[in-house]
Amino acid sequence: MKHWVEETLSNEVEGFLHHVSQQLGDETRPSLTPIPALHLLVPVGSTQDDSAALFWAAADLANRLELQVTILHCREWDLAKGVKYFMETKDEATSIITSAMKWFSALNIPAQGVLCDVERGSIGKAIATTSTDYHIDSVMVGLRHKRRLLPGLMGSTVTQVERLVNCPVIVIKLNRRQ
């Protein structure tokens, strides 16, 4: 039975390819073009104590689908008495990206890092902009807490990302802090 199904399917495919080549006016078979590598954006925050779940999920997906990975860290700033100040130094922010890239590299997953400076509360917008600028196919974000009944009023980064990006968003529930 299995052999009959394989043979029937093979005949159907051959018939379809013949039909397509006749429609094109060319007896040669249409060539199948390879699918380009998909690109996954993984934003990371300043606290990496609960990022393990996010990294493992991203690594698993990247290995299975041969994805390109981009690590994004947004360095937030705010104004105090008219002066812009950052929540962390550039060296601290660079260190966060570098350690994430080393983590992926240890699993033989090439990853690039992106650092951006954003106004406090605008990380979701920065993730959306980066996803467009880098032609991202999917964004994987971590969620530290349960969503409330009205997530639109909560103002969480995950809610902003889901609303603003033009690609699928994968939400990974992170470990709850004790």
C-alpha positions in Angstrom: 0.0 0.0 0.0 2.8 2.4 0.9 4.5 1.8 -2.4 1.3 2.5 -4.3 0.8 5.8 -2.4 4.4 6.9 -3.1 4.1 6.0 -6.8 0.7 7.8 -7.2 2.0 10.9 -5.5 5.1 10.8 -7.7 2.9 10.5 -10.8 0.8 13.4 -9.6 3.9 15.6 -9.1 5.3 14.7 -12.5 1.9 15.5 -14.1 1.8 18.9 -12.4 5.3 19.8 -13.4 4.6 18.8 -17.0 1.4 20.9 -16.9 3.3 23.9 -15.6 6.1 23.6 -18.1 3.6 23.4 -21.0 1.8 26.5 -19.6 5.2 28.3 -19.6 5.8 27.3 -23.2 9.0 25.6 -22.2 9.6 21.9 -21.9 12.1 22.4 -19.2 11.1 21.9 -15.6 10.7 24.9 -13.4 13.6 25.2 -11.0 12.8 25.3 -7.3 14.5 28.3 -5.7 15.9 27.7 -2.2 14.1 29.4 0.7 16.2 32.2 2.1 17.3 32.0 5.7 14.8 33.4 8.1 15.8 36.0 10.6 14.9 35.9 14.3 15.2 39.0 16.6 15.8 38.3 20.3 15.6 41.5 22.5 17.4 41.1 25.8 17.0 43.3 28.9 19.4 44.4 31.6 18.6 41.6 33.9 19.8 38.3 32.6 18.8 36.2 35.6 15.7 34.9 33.9 16.9 35.0 30.2 17.9 31.4 30.1 14.4 30.3 29.0 14.4 32.9 26.3 17.9 31.9 25.1 17.1 28.2 25.1 13.9 28.7 23.2 15.6 30.9 20.6 18.5 28.4 20.3 16.2 25.5 19.8 14.2 27.3 17.1 17.3 28.6 15.4 18.8 25.1 15.2 15.7 23.5 13.9 15.0 26.1 11.3 18.5 27.3 10.6 17.6 30.9 11.5 19.8 33.9 11.6 19.7 35.4 15.1 20.0 39.1 16.0 20.4 40.1 19.7 18.9 43.5 20.5 19.6 45.5 23.6 18.0 48.9 24.1 19.7 51.3 26.5 17.1 53.5 28.0 17.5 57.1 28.8 15.4 59.7 30.6 15.6 63.5 31.2 16.5 64.9 34.6 16.7 68.7 34.8 16.9 68.9 31.0 19.9 66.6 30.8 19.7 63.1 29.2 20.9 60.3 31.5 21.1 56.6 30.8 20.0 53.8 33.1 23.3 51.9 32.3 26.7 52.8 30.8 27.5 51.9 27.2 30.1 49.4 28.4 27.4 47.6 30.5 25.0 47.5 27.6 27.7 46.2 25.2 28.6 43.6 27.8 25.0 42.3 27.8 25.0 41.9 24.0 28.5 40.3 24.0 27.6 37.7 26.6 24.4 36.8 24.8 26.3 36.4 21.5 28.9 34.2 23.3 26.1 32.1 24.6 24.7 31.5 21.1 28.2 31.0 19.7 28.9 28.2 22.2 25.9 26.4 20.6 27.3 27.0 17.1 24.6 29.5 16.4 25.9 32.7 14.7 24.4 35.8 16.2 24.9 39.5 15.6 24.3 42.2 18.2 22.5 45.5 17.9 22.6 48.2 20.6 20.1 51.1 20.5 19.5 54.1 22.7 15.8 54.8 23.4 13.7 57.1 25.6 12.4 55.3 28.7 9.2 53.5 27.9 9.9 53.2 24.1 11.5 49.8 23.9 8.5 48.3 22.1 8.9 51.0 19.4 12.6 50.4 19.1 12.0 46.6 18.7 9.5 47.3 15.9 11.9 49.7 14.2 14.8 47.2 14.4 12.5 44.4 13.1 11.8 46.5 10.0 15.4 47.8 9.5 16.9 44.4 9.8 14.2 42.6 7.7 13.3 40.4 10.7 10.9 37.4 10.1 10.0 36.8 13.7 10.5 38.4 17.1 10.9 36.3 20.2 10.3 38.1 23.5 10.2 37.1 27.1 7.3 37.7 29.5 8.2 37.9 33.2 4.7 38.2 34.6 1.1 37.2 33.8 -0.9 39.6 31.7 -3.7 41.4 33.4 -7.2 41.7 32.2 -6.5 44.9 30.3 -3.1 44.5 28.7 -3.6 47.5 26.6 -3.6 49.7 29.7 -0.7 47.9 31.3 1.8 49.4 28.8 4.1 46.3 28.8 6.9 46.0 26.3 5.4 42.7 25.1 2.1 44.3 24.4 3.8 47.2 22.5 5.8 44.7 20.4 2.7 42.6 19.6 0.9 45.7 18.4 3.7 47.4 16.5 5.8 44.8 14.7 4.8 43.5 11.2 5.9 39.9 11.8 5.0 37.0 14.1 5.8 37.5 17.7 6.8 34.5 19.9 6.2 35.1 23.6 8.2 32.9 26.0 7.1 32.9 29.6 10.2 33.4 31.8 10.8 32.1 35.2 9.0 34.0 37.9 11.2 35.7 40.4 11.1 34.4 43.9 
